[in-house]
Amino acid sequence: MAEETKTGVVSAPLVGTDARVPAIIPPTPNLPVVISTPPPAPHGGVWRRVAIAIVVLAVVAGGAGYWWTHRLPGLPLGIATGNGRLEADEIDIDTKFAGRVVALKVDEGDTVEAAQVVALMDSQDLETSLAKAQSLVMQAQHTVQQATAALAQQRTQVVLARQELDRANALAKSGFETRETVDTRQQAMSGANAAVLADIAAVGAAAQALEAAKQDVALYQVNISYNTLVAPRAGTIEYRIANIGEVLVAGGKVFTMIDRNDVYMDVYLPTSVAGRTKIGSDARVVLDAYPGHPIQAAVTFIAAQAQFTPKTVETKDERDSLMFRVRVRINPLVLQARTTPVKSGLPGVAYVRSDVNVAWPAALQGDVAK
């Protein structure tokens, strides 16, 4: 049977057990009712949202300011623009003969000048062959000297034979010499002349042998020089492919370099612009890394066909949407005069002037040599 306690809670027995559980009864009308409210939320979330909004506004304002300060005014008709990346011709520095790499004078990222030594190959075998060829040259020189001396001696024999023949002819006219003796002196004279001709030929053969030996020496010297690898142009070493001690086949690559005197940017221009652009048209290149320094350039290539194959029948809008690849090459003299580096792969914008009567805007007329 339920019992009422002093707190207003009635304890009732559980079915099948002697345990008691509290039962909540509604409050009496004369007791006050307490209504609980949740605690106020902290103010940290509001301030966090405010801070994020301020950062976003600052970023947007900064980007807008950068665009406003670096933007170009509207380009006049006759000047077109296209974006691209700087590119430069790659040059492989290879070996001409099979051999072992004995020294590397430069590494990736180094700037080299034309004819600068970049690597050395083992040339001991060629140097030995060169020494042998030089010995053969000395031997050929001695042979030439001997043949020349023999020719000079034989010419004295010709002089003696001529004198004896003249005396025999004079005595024969007076009857003091027989005809047989005159014939003998004549034969001796002919033999001496023939010997002179033979000695002249021997001198010529010896001289040719000497020249061949000298050519062998020159050949070995050239081959040895090819084992000293040099930079063919001024540029930057991009890749080092071989290491010291490696044995390379003929034509093995050691370095790949970038020709810094042939830097260009390929852009794509619509038909209306590419059709009026000519080889040699003036251009400017503005890199994202140096927005305030336009670089003088010129058009060196215009594609003969559009990059997208047109249909047999095409509308004017389709013709206008066709894009032609145009190459803008930076003036090498301007590159040499620049104090800031121009690296391959830098993005930027190229401006092409198809109408020579249109003046460049002030923003593109700056000091193009910087």
matplotlib code that plots the C-alpha trace (Angstrom):
import matplotlib.pyplot as plt

x = [0.0, 1.4, 2.8, 3.1, 6.3, 7.0, 8.3, 5.1, 6.6, 4.6, 6.4, 4.6, 5.8, 7.0, 5.2, 6.8, 9.4, 9.6, 11.5, 10.0, 10.3, 9.5, 6.4, 6.2, 2.9, 1.9, 2.6, -0.2, -1.7, -0.4, 3.3, 5.4, 6.4, 10.1, 10.8, 14.4, 16.0, 19.1, 22.4, 23.2, 25.4, 29.0, 29.9, 33.0, 31.2, 29.9, 33.4, 34.8, 32.4, 33.1, 36.9, 36.4, 34.3, 37.0, 39.7, 37.6, 36.9, 40.7, 41.6, 39.0, 40.1, 43.8, 43.1, 40.9, 43.6, 46.3, 44.2, 43.4, 47.0, 48.4, 45.6, 46.1, 43.7, 41.6, 43.8, 43.3, 42.3, 45.4, 46.9, 45.8, 46.8, 47.2, 48.5, 51.2, 54.4, 58.0, 59.8, 63.4, 65.1, 66.7, 70.2, 71.7, 75.4, 76.4, 79.6, 80.9, 82.8, 82.2, 84.2, 84.2, 83.2, 86.2, 85.1, 81.9, 82.6, 79.0, 75.8, 72.0, 71.0, 74.4, 74.6, 77.2, 78.7, 79.4, 82.4, 82.7, 84.0, 81.3, 82.7, 85.8, 85.9, 88.7, 91.0, 94.0, 93.7, 93.4, 96.4, 98.5, 97.4, 98.3, 101.8, 102.2, 101.0, 103.5, 106.3, 105.2, 105.3, 109.0, 109.8, 108.1, 110.1, 113.3, 112.2, 111.5, 115.0, 116.6, 114.7, 115.6, 119.2, 119.1, 117.5, 120.2, 122.9, 121.4, 121.2, 124.9, 125.2, 123.1, 125.5, 128.6, 126.9, 126.1, 129.7, 131.1, 128.7, 129.7, 133.4, 132.8, 130.9, 133.7, 136.4, 134.4, 134.2, 138.0, 138.4, 139.8, 136.8, 134.9, 131.2, 130.7, 132.0, 129.6, 126.7, 127.9, 128.0, 124.5, 123.1, 124.7, 123.0, 119.6, 120.0, 120.9, 117.9, 115.6, 117.2, 116.4, 112.8, 112.6, 114.1, 111.6, 108.8, 110.3, 110.4, 106.8, 105.8, 107.7, 106.0, 102.6, 103.4, 104.4, 101.2, 99.1, 101.0, 100.3, 96.6, 96.5, 97.9, 95.3, 92.6, 93.6, 93.9, 90.3, 89.0, 90.7, 89.2, 85.7, 86.3, 86.3, 82.6, 81.7, 78.5, 77.5, 75.5, 75.1, 72.4, 71.4, 72.1, 68.7, 69.5, 72.6, 72.1, 75.5, 77.8, 81.5, 82.9, 80.0, 80.9, 78.8, 78.2, 78.8, 76.2, 75.5, 73.9, 75.7, 73.8, 70.6, 70.8, 68.4, 69.4, 68.8, 69.3, 66.2, 63.3, 59.8, 56.1, 53.4, 50.0, 46.8, 45.0, 41.7, 41.4, 40.6, 43.9, 46.2, 45.1, 46.5, 49.7, 52.9, 56.3, 58.4, 55.4, 56.3, 55.2, 55.6, 55.8, 54.7, 55.5, 53.4, 56.6, 57.5, 54.2, 55.7, 58.5, 57.3, 59.9, 60.5, 59.7, 58.7, 56.5, 58.7, 56.1, 52.4, 50.7, 49.6, 46.5, 44.1, 44.6, 41.1, 40.2, 37.3, 34.3, 33.8, 31.0, 31.5, 29.7, 31.3, 31.1, 32.9, 35.6, 36.1, 36.4, 39.4, 42.7, 46.1, 49.3, 51.6, 55.2, 56.6, 60.4, 62.1, 64.9, 68.3, 69.9, 67.2, 67.7, 71.4, 70.8, 68.2, 69.3, 66.4, 66.4, 64.1, 63.4, 61.7, 58.2, 57.2, 53.6, 52.7, 50.8, 52.0, 50.8, 51.0, 50.6, 49.2, 48.8, 52.1, 50.1, 48.8, 50.9, 51.7, 49.9, 51.9, 51.9, 53.7, 56.1, 58.2, 61.9, 61.8, 65.5, 65.0]
y = [0.0, 3.4, 5.7, 9.5, 11.0, 14.5, 15.6, 14.7, 11.6, 8.4, 5.2, 2.3, -1.3, -2.9, -5.8, -9.0, -7.2, -5.4, -2.4, 1.0, 3.7, 7.4, 8.7, 12.4, 14.1, 17.4, 20.4, 21.8, 25.0, 26.9, 26.1, 28.3, 26.8, 27.3, 27.6, 26.9, 28.8, 27.7, 29.6, 32.4, 31.3, 32.5, 35.4, 33.7, 32.4, 35.8, 37.4, 34.5, 35.1, 38.8, 38.2, 35.8, 38.4, 41.1, 38.8, 38.0, 41.7, 42.5, 39.8, 41.0, 44.6, 43.8, 41.8, 44.6, 47.1, 45.0, 44.7, 48.4, 49.5, 46.9, 46.9, 48.3, 50.7, 49.6, 48.6, 50.5, 48.8, 47.3, 45.8, 42.3, 40.3, 36.7, 34.9, 32.2, 31.1, 31.8, 29.1, 28.6, 26.1, 23.2, 22.1, 18.7, 18.6, 15.2, 13.2, 12.5, 9.4, 6.7, 7.3, 7.8, 11.1, 12.3, 15.8, 17.9, 21.7, 22.9, 21.7, 22.2, 25.9, 27.3, 30.0, 29.3, 31.4, 30.2, 28.0, 27.5, 24.1, 22.1, 18.5, 16.5, 13.0, 10.4, 10.8, 8.7, 6.4, 9.3, 11.0, 7.8, 7.7, 11.3, 10.7, 7.9, 10.1, 12.8, 10.2, 9.3, 12.9, 13.1, 10.0, 11.3, 14.5, 12.5, 10.6, 13.9, 15.1, 11.9, 12.1, 15.7, 15.0, 12.1, 14.4, 17.0, 14.4, 13.0, 16.4, 16.7, 13.4, 15.0, 17.9, 15.6, 13.4, 16.5, 17.8, 14.4, 14.2, 17.7, 16.8, 13.6, 15.4, 18.0, 15.4, 13.3, 16.3, 16.5, 12.7, 12.2, 10.3, 7.4, 7.4, 4.6, 6.8, 9.5, 7.1, 5.9, 9.4, 10.0, 7.0, 8.1, 11.5, 10.0, 7.7, 10.6, 12.5, 9.6, 9.2, 12.8, 12.3, 9.2, 11.2, 14.0, 11.5, 10.1, 13.5, 14.1, 10.7, 11.5, 14.9, 13.3, 10.9, 13.7, 15.6, 12.5, 12.1, 15.7, 15.2, 12.2, 14.5, 17.1, 14.5, 13.2, 16.7, 17.5, 14.2, 15.1, 18.5, 16.9, 15.2, 18.6, 19.4, 23.1, 25.0, 25.9, 28.9, 31.2, 29.8, 28.0, 24.3, 22.7, 19.0, 17.0, 13.6, 11.9, 11.5, 11.3, 7.9, 6.8, 5.3, 6.8, 5.6, 7.9, 10.6, 10.1, 13.1, 14.8, 18.1, 19.8, 23.5, 26.4, 28.9, 32.2, 34.1, 32.4, 33.1, 33.2, 33.0, 31.2, 32.8, 32.2, 34.9, 34.9, 35.0, 38.7, 39.5, 36.8, 37.7, 41.3, 40.3, 39.9, 38.4, 41.1, 42.9, 44.7, 43.1, 43.4, 40.8, 41.5, 38.8, 38.3, 38.4, 41.8, 43.5, 47.0, 46.1, 45.4, 43.5, 44.3, 41.5, 40.7, 38.2, 35.4, 32.8, 32.7, 29.3, 28.7, 26.8, 27.2, 25.1, 23.6, 22.0, 23.8, 22.0, 22.2, 24.8, 27.2, 30.4, 33.7, 33.2, 29.9, 31.5, 34.2, 31.6, 29.9, 30.5, 30.7, 30.1, 33.2, 33.1, 36.3, 36.2, 38.5, 40.6, 38.9, 42.3, 43.2, 40.0, 40.7, 44.2, 43.1, 43.3, 41.0, 37.4, 35.9, 32.3, 29.7, 28.8, 32.2, 33.1, 36.4, 38.3, 39.1, 42.2, 42.2, 45.3, 44.5, 48.2, 50.1, 53.4, 52.7, 54.0, 51.8, 52.7, 54.5, 51.4, 49.5, 52.2, 52.0, 51.2, 47.9, 47.2, 46.5]
z = [0.0, -1.0, 1.6, 1.3, 2.6, 3.8, 0.4, -1.4, -3.0, -2.7, -2.5, -4.1, -4.1, -7.3, -8.6, -7.5, -5.4, -2.1, -3.7, -3.7, -6.5, -6.1, -8.0, -8.9, -8.1, -9.4, -7.1, -5.1, -6.2, -3.2, -4.0, -6.4, -9.7, -10.7, -14.5, -15.5, -18.5, -20.4, -19.7, -22.2, -25.2, -25.2, -27.4, -29.0, -32.0, -33.0, -32.8, -34.8, -37.6, -37.5, -37.8, -40.7, -42.5, -41.9, -43.4, -46.5, -47.0, -46.7, -49.2, -51.7, -51.2, -51.7, -54.8, -56.2, -55.4, -57.1, -60.2, -60.2, -59.9, -62.4, -64.9, -68.4, -69.9, -72.8, -75.7, -79.0, -82.2, -83.9, -80.7, -79.6, -76.5, -75.6, -72.5, -72.5, -70.9, -71.8, -73.5, -74.7, -77.0, -75.3, -76.4, -75.5, -74.8, -76.0, -76.4, -79.9, -79.0, -76.5, -73.3, -69.5, -67.8, -65.8, -64.7, -64.5, -64.4, -63.9, -62.4, -62.8, -62.6, -63.4, -66.0, -68.8, -71.6, -75.1, -75.5, -71.7, -70.7, -68.9, -68.8, -69.6, -71.1, -70.8, -73.9, -72.9, -75.9, -78.3, -76.7, -77.2, -80.9, -81.2, -79.9, -82.4, -85.3, -84.2, -84.4, -87.9, -88.9, -87.7, -89.6, -92.8, -92.4, -92.4, -95.5, -97.3, -96.4, -97.7, -100.9, -101.4, -100.8, -103.3, -105.8, -105.4, -105.8, -108.9, -110.4, -110.1, -112.0, -114.7, -114.9, -115.1, -117.7, -119.8, -119.6, -120.6, -123.5, -124.7, -124.6, -126.5, -129.2, -129.5, -129.8, -132.2, -134.6, -134.6, -134.9, -131.5, -130.1, -131.5, -132.2, -129.7, -126.9, -127.9, -127.8, -124.3, -123.0, -124.5, -122.7, -119.5, -119.9, -120.5, -117.5, -115.2, -116.4, -115.7, -112.2, -111.5, -112.5, -110.2, -107.3, -107.9, -107.7, -104.5, -103.0, -103.9, -102.4, -99.2, -99.0, -99.4, -96.7, -94.4, -95.2, -94.4, -91.1, -90.3, -91.1, -88.7, -86.0, -86.7, -86.6, -83.3, -81.9, -83.1, -81.6, -78.3, -78.4, -78.8, -75.5, -73.9, -73.9, -74.1, -74.1, -77.7, -76.7, -73.7, -71.4, -68.3, -67.4, -67.0, -66.4, -65.5, -67.0, -66.5, -63.4, -63.0, -63.8, -66.1, -69.5, -72.2, -75.7, -78.7, -78.5, -74.8, -73.1, -70.3, -69.9, -71.3, -71.4, -72.2, -74.9, -73.1, -76.4, -78.0, -75.6, -76.9, -76.0, -78.0, -77.9, -79.7, -81.6, -83.4, -87.2, -87.3, -85.6, -87.0, -90.5, -90.1, -88.2, -90.2, -89.5, -87.8, -86.2, -83.1, -79.8, -76.0, -73.4, -69.8, -67.2, -64.1, -62.1, -63.5, -64.3, -64.6, -67.1, -70.7, -72.8, -76.4, -78.8, -82.4, -84.2, -85.7, -86.6, -87.6, -88.1, -91.6, -90.4, -87.5, -84.5, -84.8, -88.1, -89.7, -91.3, -95.0, -94.6, -91.7, -90.7, -90.0, -86.2, -86.6, -88.7, -86.0, -83.3, -85.0, -83.3, -84.9, -83.0, -83.1, -81.7, -80.1, -79.7, -77.3, -78.7, -77.7, -77.2, -74.7, -72.8, -72.5, -71.2, -68.6, -65.0, -63.9, -64.9, -67.5, -66.8, -68.9, -67.8, -66.4, -67.3, -68.8, -71.5, -75.0, -76.9, -80.7, -82.8, -86.2, -87.2, -87.4, -87.2, -83.8, -80.9, -77.9, -74.7, -72.1, -69.9, -72.7, -73.7, -70.6, -70.4, -72.4, -71.7, -68.0]

ax = plt.figure().add_subplot(projection="3d")
ax.plot(x, y, z, "-o")
ax.set_aspect("equal")
plt.show()
